[in-house]
């Protein structure tokens, strides 16, 4: 790492350590509770608290997601709430889709995408109050559902490449509404899907020096301590209550995305 790159990193003092641990604790809880990677918490907090630039924050977040999602998968697997083969199909589609999304990034106006994604989230939020999943529902793997999972993974990867959004925000509601699975299986499967995707992205980011490994380790270790707690809470919540909380979480993400779109328009 060059001297210029080294000076851009925050000081390794007690404030740095405490900030990373705090971010990890919050991200792990949300990851286990909602089946998301936690990047929606990690990225903005690293930027606000430690002065990371957006690219370094995103790369560090992706690296921290690997251990976080792994603990989440184990926690959901204990309750039989992971669809293993569907998750691998989703991951394969997402890896390909991420490359397509990265290629499209310079060709599609970001604000158009942001507002489109906000609209998508609004539809999902409304559906969460209409469709309440059954805890007994499973994810049946057939030829048709396999193709559908591949398409969903591809779409998720494209959106990740274009907007940097985590896969769980798309995959969890899609598995519930389109594939009729339970909310717990949707969350456990979503977390498993993220692991190979995050590993692949982290390898690329490390080559480009877009990862602070110390921060990623601190955030990831802290997140591992609360991910299982979040997954345990998810099993205690009634499906309707879980939907309401997930809707609140998606509202927060939609507000963040809308705020970015407004700021970008004002800047132009």
N, C-alpha and C positions, 0 to 999 in steps of 0.2 A: 504494500500500500504506500502511495507517495506521501510526501510531507503535506501537500495541499489537501489530500483526502483525509489524512489523520487529523488535521486541525479542524476539519468540518464536523468531527464527531464530538459529542458532548463529553465533559469531564467525567472521569470514573470516580465520583465521590459518593458520599452517603446519600445525597439527594437523588443521584442517578439510580442507585440501587433500590431505594425506597419507591421511586416513581415506577420503575420497571416491575417491581413486585406487586404494587397496587394495581397497575394496569393488567397484569397477569391474573390476579385474583378475580377482577371483574370480568375479564374476557372468558376465563374458564367457567365461571358460573353461567354466563349467557350461552356459552357453547354447549354445555351439558343440558341446559334447560330447553333450548330451542333447536339444537341440532345444527348450529351454524359454526363457522370457523372462529368467530370472535374478532375478525379483522375490522369490523365496523366499529369496534371499541379500540383496538390496538392502534390502528393507523392514526386516527385523529388525536388520540391521547399522546402518542409519541411526538407528534408534530407540536401539540400545544404545550406539553409539559417539559419536553427535552429539546425542542428546537430541531428535530429531524426534518430534512426535506421530504417531500411527498414520496419520492422514488425510494429513498432509503427506508422510510417508515413502512412502505408496502412490502419491500423485500424482507425486512426484519419480521414483519407480521406473518408473512407466509412461512418463514422458517419456524416461528413459534407455534404455528398451527399444527405442525407435524406431531409433536408429543401430546398436545392438547387433544387433538382429534383421536389419537390412539387410545388415550385413557377413556375418552367418551365412548368409543366403540366397545371397549371391554365392559364398561358400565352398562351399556344397553344390551350387549350380548348375554350378560348374566341373566337378563329377563327374557331372552329369546327374541329380542327386538332388533335384529339385524338381518337384512336379506343380502347374503354374501355375494351371490352371482350377479343379481341386479346391480349391486353397488359397483362391481368391477366393470360391467357394461357401461354404466354411467360415467365412470372414471375414464374409460377408453375414449368415449365420445367427447368428454370434457377436455382431455389432453389435445385432441385434434382441433376441437373448437377454439381453444385458447390461441392456437397458432393462426387460425383464420381471423379471429377477433383482433389480434395484434396487427395483421396485414391490413384489415379494414380500418384500423384506428386513424390512419392518416387520410382516409378517403371519405369518411362520413362525419358531418358536423357533430361535435360532441354535445352541443346543447339540444339538438334534435333527439339524440339518443337519450339524454338525461330526462327530458320531458316525456318521452315515450315510456321509459322505465318507471317514472312516477305514475303514469297512467296505469301501467301494468300492476304496480303495487296497490293502487287504489281498488282495482278490480279484485285482487287477492284479499284485501282487507274486508271488503264487502262479503265475499264468499265465505270467509271465516265465521261470519255470523249466520250464514245460511246453511252451510254444510258442516255438520258435527260428525267427525269420524267415529267409527265403532272400534273399541279396543280389541275386539275379536277378529277384525278384518286382517287379512294377510295379503302379501304381494305375490300373486300367482304368475309364474314365469311360463309364458307360451311364446310361440313365434311372433305373434302380433305385439305382445307386451315387450318382448325383447327388442323388436325394431323400434317401438315407441320409446323405450329406455335409451336406446342409442341416439335417437333424435333429441330427446330431452338433454342428454349429456352434451351433445354437440351444441345445442342452443345455450346451455349453461356456460360452456367453455367460451363461446363467442362473446357472450355478455361479460364474462370475466375479463377477457382480453380487451374489450372495448371500454368498460366502465370500472374495472377493478372490483366489482361486487363479488361477494362470496357466493359459492354455489348453493349453500343451504337456504338462502333467501328465495331461490327459485325452486330448488329440488324438493324441499319439504312440502310446500303447498301443492306443487304439481303431483307428487306421489299421493297426496290425500285426495285431491279433486279429480285428477285424471285417471289414476290407477286404483282408487278406492281402498287404499291401505290405511292402517291405523296411524295415528299421529306418532306413536312411539317407534314403530318400525320405520316410518318416514325419517325420523330424526336419527336413529341409529344407522340407517343405510346412508343417509346424507353425510354423516361424519366419516364413515368408511370410505366413501367416494372421494373425500377430500385428501386422504393421505397420499395416494400415488400422485395426485394432481399437485399437491403442495411440495412433495419431494422433487418432482420434475421442475417446478418453477423455482425452487430454492437452488438447485444445481445451476440453473441458468443465471440466477441473480448473483450467486457467489462468483461466477466467472466474470460478471460485470461489476463486481465489488459493490453491489447494492444491498448487502446484508451486514448488519452489526451483530456479529455472532455472540458477543457478551450480552447485549440487550435481549437478543432472541432466547438465549439460554435462561436468563433471569425471568423473562416473561413466561416462557414455556414451562419452567419448573413451577412457578407460582400458579399458573393456570391449571396444571395437573392436580393441584391440591383441592381445587373447587369444582372441576369438571364433573367428578363423580357425584358431588353434592347436588349440582344442577340436574344431572340425570336422575338422581333419586327423587328430587322434588317433582320432576316431570311425571314420574310414575304415580305420585300421590295425588296429582291434580286431576279433577274431572276433565274430560275432553273439551267441554264448553269453556271452562275456565282457562285451560291451556290455549284454546283458540283466541280468547280475549287478550291474554297476555302476549301472544305472538302477534296479534293485530296491533297492539300498542308498540311493540318492537319494530314492526314494519312501518308504522306511522313515523317513528323516529327516523328510520332510514330514508323514507320518502321525503321528509322535511329536509334532511341533510342534502339529498340529491337536488331538490328544488332550490335550496339556498345556493348551491354551487352554480346552478344554471343561471340564477338571477345575477350572481356576482360576475360570472363570465360575460353576460350580456352588458352589464354596466361597464366592465373593463373595456370591451370593444367600443 
